[in-house]
Amino acid sequence: MDAVDVAGLRITYRRAGSGPELFLLHGAFEDSRAWGPELARFAAYADVIAWDAPGCGGSADVPETWEDRDWADAVAGFIAALGLRRPVLLGLSLGSVLALVAARDHPSAIGGLVLVGAYAGWAGSRDPGALAERIRPAEATIETPVDEWAESFLDSVYAPGSDPRRRELTRSLLADWRPSTTRVLLRTLSLDLREALPAINVPTLVVRGSEDARSPRSASLAIVAAMPDARFAEIDGAGHDCAGPELAARVAAFLADRR
């Protein structure tokens, strides 16, 4: 892995391939290792950069005071530190929220978005009752041993019949997650970003697994309807994490269209 300094924070990342720049933003309870074989799939046609978000993997701890604008600045600062030129951001789940706040605050730094298992923030994608049911178990993970919540979390992320190797990879990452990162991230995850969407005018692909148990279909469709240049794609039989050959093919087509 390589590392770069962004506003005094050490951020680690993996990089492979050549071609159009594709910046991967992982989901919660993960780091760049979560992309696994996806890194090789994307590297077949792109210059792929997968970061460990602040507070994750090999990166420095995230400051306790961070809000959504700090996360946006971190994404833009990382892009600048690596000398990237308006990369496409591919954000999975939590990563989709970070991609949106970065595009909101730093539009000139970003050339496109791929939002997978997407949220316009939890408050922007869930009704109030469902929002409370999402926040409560997330807060519980801060004090609860991972073995007590890992299986229910994994069941919500992966559809029946998903590649068991990918599920086991995610399980292995849960043990390395820092509860202090959850405390900070919950403030940004819980946002309502719907008002920001109409001003995010970059080519956007919103991808959802048809069996996604965490992000409702209505949330993805609402994001597409609100953004000026967005389209929707659904991967049949996939769950919240719908990484695999079909996602890689759809991303390849999206990058080709942009060029």
For each residue, the residues with C-beta under 8 A, 3 or more apart:
1: 12 13 14 32 52 58
2: 12 13 14 15
3: 10 11 12 13 58
4: 10 11 13 78 81 82
5: 8 9 10 11 81
6: 9 11 74 77 78 81
7: 73 74 77
8: 5
9: 5 6 54 59 60 74
10: 3 4 5 58 59 60
11: 3 4 5 6 51 52 53 54 59 60 74 78 81
12: 1 2 3 32 51 52 57 58 59
13: 1 2 3 4 32 49 50 51 52 78 82
14: 1 2 32 35 39 49 50
15: 2 47 48 49 50
16: 39 40 42 43 48
17: 42 43 44 45 46 47 48
18: 43 46 47
19: 45 46 47 255
20: 45 46 47 87 88 255 258 259
21: 46 47 49 84 85 86 87 88 111
22: 42 46 47 48 49 87 88 90 251 255
23: 49 50 51 78 79 84 87 88 89 90
24: 32 35 38 39 42 48 49 50 51 90 92 95
25: 51 53 75 89 90 91 92 94 95 96 98 99
26: 30 31 32 34 35 50 51 52 53 56 92 94 95
27: 30 34 92 93 94 95 117 241
28: 93 94 138 182 185 189
29: 141 153 170 173 174 177
30: 26 27 33 34 56 170 173 177
31: 26 34 52 53 56 57 58 59 173 176
32: 1 12 13 14 24 26 35 50 51 52 57
33: 30 36 57 169 173
34: 26 27 30 31 92 169 170 173
35: 14 24 26 32 38 39 42 50 243
36: 33 39 166 169 243
37: 40 41
38: 24 35 41 42 243 244 247 248
39: 14 16 24 35 36 42 43 48 50
40: 16 37 43 44
41: 37 38 44 245 248
42: 16 17 22 24 35 38 39 45 46 48 248 251
43: 16 17 18 39 40 46 47 48
44: 17 40 41 248 252
45: 17 19 20 42 252 255
46: 17 18 19 20 21 22 42 43 251 252 255
47: 15 17 18 19 20 21 22 43
48: 15 16 17 22 24 39 42 43
49: 13 14 15 21 22 23 24 82 84 87
50: 13 14 15 23 24 26 32 35 39
51: 11 12 13 23 24 25 26 32 59 78
52: 1 11 12 13 26 31 32 56 57 58 59
53: 11 25 26 31 56 57 59 62 74 95 98
54: 9 11 59 60 61 62 63 66 74 181
55: 59 60 61 62 178 180 181 184 185
56: 26 30 31 52 53 59 177 178 181
57: 12 31 32 33 52 53 176
58: 1 3 10 12 31 52
59: 9 10 11 12 31 51 52 53 54 55 56
60: 9 10 11 54 55
61: 54 55 178 180 181
62: 53 54 55 66 180 181 184 185
63: 54 66 70 184
64: 180 183 184
65: 70
66: 54 62 63 70 71 184 187 188
67: 70 71 187 188
68: 71 72 101 187 188 191
69: 72 73 101 105
70: 63 65 66 67 73 74
71: 66 67 68 74 75 98 101 102 188
72: 68 69 75 76 98 101 102 104 105 106
73: 7 69 70 76 77 105 106
74: 6 7 9 11 53 54 70 71 77 78
75: 25 71 72 78 79 89 98 99 101 102 106 109
76: 72 73 79 80 102 105 106 109
77: 6 7 73 74 80 81
78: 4 6 11 13 23 51 74 75 81 82
79: 23 75 76 82 84 87 106 109 110
80: 76 77 83 84 109
81: 4 5 6 11 77 78
82: 4 13 49 78 79
83: 80
84: 21 23 49 79 80 87
85: 21 111
86: 21 108 109 110 111
87: 20 21 22 23 49 79 84 110 111
88: 20 21 22 23 110 111 112 113 114 254 255 258
89: 23 25 75 99 102 103 110 112 113 114
90: 22 23 24 25 95 99 113 114 116 251
91: 25 94 95 96 97 98 99 100 113 114 115 116 118
92: 24 25 26 27 34 95 96 116 117 241 243
93: 27 28 96 97 116 117 118 119 214 215 240 241
94: 25 26 27 28 91 97 98 185 189
95: 24 25 26 27 53 90 91 92 98 99 116
96: 25 91 92 93 99 100 115 116 117 118 119
97: 91 93 94 100 101 119 121 188 189 191 193
98: 25 53 71 72 75 91 94 95 101 102 188
99: 25 75 89 90 91 95 96 102 103 110 113 115
100: 91 96 97 103 104 113 115 120 121 193 196 197 200
101: 68 69 71 72 75 97 98 104 105 188 191 193 196
102: 71 72 75 76 89 98 99 105 106 109 110
103: 89 99 100 106 107 110 113 200 202
104: 72 100 101 107 193 196 199 200
105: 69 72 73 76 101 102
106: 72 73 75 76 79 102 103 109 110
107: 103 104 110 199 200 201 202
108: 86
109: 75 76 79 80 86 102 106
110: 79 86 87 88 89 99 102 103 106 107 113 202
111: 21 85 86 87 88 202 203 258
112: 88 89 202 203 204 205 254 255 258
113: 88 89 90 91 99 100 103 110 200 202 203 204 205
114: 88 89 90 91 204 205 207 251 254
115: 91 96 99 100 118 204 205 206 207 220 223
116: 90 91 92 93 95 96 207 208 242 243 247
117: 27 92 93 96 207 208 209 212 214 215 240 241 242
118: 91 93 96 115 125 206 207 208 215 219 220 223
119: 93 96 97 122 124 125 189 215 219
120: 100 124 125 192 193 194 197 219 222 223 226
121: 97 100 124 125 188 189 190 191 192 193 194
122: 119 125 126 131 134 135 189 190 191
123: 126 131 190 191 192
124: 119 120 121 191 192 193 194 219
125: 118 119 120 121 122 215 216 219 222 223
126: 122 123 130 131 134 216 219
127: 130 131
128: 131 132
129: 132 133
130: 126 127 133 134
131: 122 123 126 127 128 134 135 190
132: 128 129 135 136
133: 129 130 136 137
134: 122 126 130 131 137 138
135: 122 131 132 138 139 186 190
136: 132 133 139 140
137: 133 134 140 141 149 152
138: 28 134 135 141 182 186 189
139: 135 136 142 182 186
140: 136 137 143 144 149
141: 29 137 138 144 146 149 153 179 182
142: 139 179 182 183
143: 140 179
144: 140 141 148 149
145: 148
146: 141 149 150 174 175 177
147: 150
148: 144 145
149: 137 140 141 144 146 152 153
150: 146 147 153 154 171 174
151: 154 155
152: 137 149 155 156
153: 29 141 149 150 156 157 174
154: 150 151 157 158 167 170 171
155: 151 152 158 213
156: 152 153 213 214 240
157: 153 154 167 170 213 214 239 240 241
158: 154 155 162 166 167 170 239 240 241
159: 162 209 211 212 213 237 238 239
160: 211
161: 237
162: 158 159 166 167 238 239 241
163: 166 167 244
164: 167 168
165: 168 169
166: 36 158 162 163 169 170 241 243 244
167: 154 157 158 162 163 164 170 171
168: 164 165 171 172
169: 33 34 36 165 166 172 173
170: 29 30 34 154 157 158 166 167 173 174 241
171: 150 154 167 168 174
172: 168 169 175 176
173: 29 30 31 33 34 169 170 176 177
174: 29 146 150 153 170 171 177
175: 146 172
176: 31 57 172 173
177: 29 30 56 146 173 174 181 182
178: 55 56 61 181 182
179: 141 142 143 182 183
180: 55 61 62 64 183 184
181: 54 55 56 61 62 177 178 184 185
182: 28 138 139 141 142 177 178 179 185 186
183: 64 142 179 180 186
184: 55 62 63 64 66 180 181 187 188
185: 28 55 62 94 181 182 188 189
186: 135 138 139 182 183 189 190
187: 66 67 68 184 190 191
188: 66 67 68 71 97 98 101 121 184 185 191
189: 28 94 97 119 121 122 138 185 186
190: 121 122 123 131 135 186 187
191: 68 97 101 121 122 123 124 187 188
192: 120 121 123 124 195
193: 97 100 101 104 120 121 124 196 197
194: 120 121 124 197 222 226
195: 192 198
196: 100 101 104 193 199 200
197: 100 120 193 194 200 223 226 227
198: 195 226 227 228
199: 104 107 196
200: 100 103 104 107 113 196 197 204 227 228
201: 107 227 228 229
202: 103 107 110 111 112 113 229
203: 111 112 113 229 230 254 257 258
204: 112 113 114 115 200 224 227 229 230 231
205: 112 113 114 115 230 231 233 250 251 254
206: 115 118 220 223 224 230 231 232 233
207: 114 115 116 117 118 232 233 234 235 242 247 250
208: 116 117 118 212 215 217 220 232 233 234 235 242
209: 117 159 212 234 235 237 238 239 240 241 242
210: 234 235 236 237 238
211: 159 160 237 238 239
212: 117 159 208 209 215 216 217 238 239 240 242
213: 155 156 157 159 239 240
214: 93 117 156 157 240
215: 93 117 118 119 125 208 212 219 220 240
216: 125 126 212 219 220
217: 208 212 220 221 234
218: 221 222
219: 118 119 120 124 125 126 215 216 222 223
220: 115 118 206 208 215 216 217 223 224 232
221: 217 218 224 225 232
222: 120 125 194 218 219 225 226
223: 115 118 120 125 197 206 219 220 226 227 230
224: 204 206 220 221 227 230 231 232
225: 221 222
226: 120 194 197 198 222 223 230
227: 197 198 200 201 204 223 224 230
228: 198 200 201
229: 201 202 203 204
230: 203 204 205 206 223 224 226 227
231: 204 205 206 224
232: 206 207 208 220 221 224
233: 205 206 207 208 250
234: 207 208 209 210 217
235: 207 208 209 210 238 242 244 246 247 250
236: 210
237: 159 161 209 210 211
238: 159 162 209 210 211 212 235 241 242 244 246 247
239: 157 158 159 162 209 211 212 213 242
240: 93 117 156 157 158 209 212 213 214 215
241: 27 92 93 117 157 158 162 166 170 209 238
242: 116 117 207 208 209 212 235 238 239 246 247
243: 35 36 38 92 116 166 247
244: 38 163 166 235 238 247 248
245: 41 248 249
246: 235 238 242 249 250
247: 38 116 207 235 238 242 243 244 250 251
248: 38 41 42 44 244 245 251 252
249: 245 246 252 253
250: 205 207 233 235 246 247 253 254
251: 22 42 46 90 114 205 247 248 254 255
252: 44 45 46 248 249 255 256
253: 249 250 256 257
254: 88 112 114 203 205 250 251 257 258
255: 19 20 22 45 46 88 112 251 252 258 259
256: 252 253 259
257: 203 253 254
258: 20 88 111 112 203 254 255
259: 20 255 256
